[in-house]
Amino acid sequence: MDDDITTDINKPNRLTVTLVIRWIFGLLFLLCFVVALSQGNIIASLMVLLAAIFSLPPASKILESRINLSLSGALRFILVFVLVIGFGAALPPTTHETSSVQNAAAVPSLILYSCLIFM
């Protein structure tokens, strides 16, 4: 009778390209979240945090089990894409700075915009 019951423990873990890409982008979104939060961009940081939650497999699995809803790959992609566009729109505009002290202060902004370039 116990042989009929299958659990997630007995299933082997599959490493797919989609899974690897979700981990890479999820971690990149978390890095962007930390940088945006450190600069005080609350709206942008919340948008990229949501993108990270929907991208990272463990976080999205927990969220989907709590709301009892499973997102397809295409719907997840569209949702994350819209959140990343919102993240970019919520960032303040950059200005061109000339002094080295000002350039050192602009490094976190460059990291945020480089996050958008790689998406």
Residue pairs with C-beta under 8 A, 6 or more apart in sequence:
18 73
19 57
22 55
22 56
22 57
23 56
23 57
25 55
25 80
25 119
26 52
26 55
26 56
26 57
26 59
27 52
27 56
28 115
28 118
28 119
29 48
29 49
29 51
29 52
29 55
29 84
29 115
30 49
30 52
30 56
31 111
31 115
32 48
32 87
32 111
32 112
32 115
33 45
33 48
33 49
33 52
35 108
35 111
35 112
35 115
36 44
36 45
36 48
36 87
36 91
36 112
37 45
38 108
39 108
39 109
39 112
41 90
41 91
41 92
41 112
43 90
44 87
44 90
44 91
44 112
47 83
47 84
47 86
47 87
47 90
48 83
48 84
48 87
48 115
50 83
51 80
51 83
51 84
51 87
52 59
53 59
53 60
53 63
54 60
54 63
54 71
54 76
54 79
54 80
54 83
55 76
55 80
60 71
60 76
64 70
64 71
71 79
84 116
84 119
87 116
88 116
91 109
91 112
91 113
94 106
94 109
94 113
97 103
97 105
97 106
